[in-house]
Amino acid sequence: TMSSEVAFEVFLESPTTCIGDESALRQIFWNLLRNAVEAMPDGGTVTIEATPLFAGNHSAPFLEFSIRDQGSGLSDEVQARIFEPFFTTKESGSGLGLATVHQLVEAHQGMIWADNTTGGGAEFRIMLPVVQPEAGTKSTAHLNPRTEAAGLAPTMHANGTENTHVEV
């Protein structure tokens, strides 16, 4: 158990919709937020940002998510192996959390990077394609990062098929 306090700062540009599997997106953000909190045993701030952008020659815009902590950052060895299955720096970790996140992001035609921040700590950046919802779409999920961050519990709701539009 952690006795130190962790604060969450959430910065979002205008609401944007991306499409994906609700449980997979939930797992991605749950793992990254949990790791950010665990990286700061003495407390600190987790900063979450979502920004729409274009990437390279892709014609579809992307939504970039950034999750930054104020922990000790990533060593060169950790940075080189961070998404490898069974690689862990935790005493009781399985080494599958970030490997799973990497796989799920790629399954959504997205990209993920891990780096150190200039002020110390780690930053994970995820880019997911943005898709305009089709008329008559029945499956819509709403992700409220403020609520999710505050309680570390995803607040997505869907009336469920395989793909879910997630509004952030």
C-alpha positions, -999 to +999 in steps of 0.1 A: +000+000+000+011+035-007+006+062+019+018+091-002-006+112-023-007+112-060-024+141-079-037+139-115-036+167-140-057+162-171-053+184-202-077+177-231-082+196-263-117+195-279-135+161-277-124+136-303-135+102-312-113+072-319-125+037-325-113+006-307-121-023-285-134-010-252-117-036-230-084-032-248-084+006-245-094+003-209-065-021-203-040+002-221-049+032-199-053+012-167-018-003-171-001+030-179-018+049-151-011+021-125+026+021-136+028+059-133+014+058-097+037+029-088+067+048-101+061+075-074+062+057-040+067+091-023+038+107-042+038+132-070+017+142-100+006+122-130-001+144-160-024+131-187-028+150-220-047+142-252-040+162-283-053+157-319-026+157-345-015+144-379+014+120-382+038+118-411+021+109-444-010+094-427-042+111-441-062+103-410-056+124-380-043+108-348-050+115-311-019+116-290-021+106-254+007+115-231+010+101-195+039+115-175+049+107-139+074+123-115+092+090-107+129+082-111+126+078-149+138+050-171+174+037-173+189+030-207+185-008-201+148-004-191+141+019-220+156-006-245+136-035-231+104-019-217+080-035-241+096-070-240+074-098-226+084-109-191+108-080-186+101-063-153+117-040-128+091-049-101+096-075-074+062-090-079+057-080-116+050-105-144+065-083-171+034-086-192+017-052-185+036-030-209+042-058-234+004-062-235-001-024-238+023-024-268+005-052-285-029-037-280-018-002-292-004-018-324-035-039-329-054-005-330-030+007-357-014+030-331+021+037-319+036+039-284+069+053-271+085+056-237+110+082-228+123+103-199+110+137-192+133+167-188+123+172-152+127+136-142+102+108-145+089+088-174+065+097-203+045+073-223+031+086-256+004+068-275-010+077-309-043+062-320-061+069-352-091+092-350-122+080-368-154+099-373-184+079-360-206+065-387-242+074-388-263+050-368-234+035-349-248+016-320-217+011-298-203+043-282-182+046-251-173+077-232-139+079-214-138+105-188-101+109-180-107+132-150-129+106-133-107+077-144-075+095-132-090+104-099-101+069-090-079+049-114-111+032-125-121+034-162-155+050-167-162+038-202-197+027-209-208+009-240-239-008-252-215-033-266-203-047-299-167-056-309-157-021-318-165+008-296-162+045-304-144+061-275-150+098-269-123+117-249 
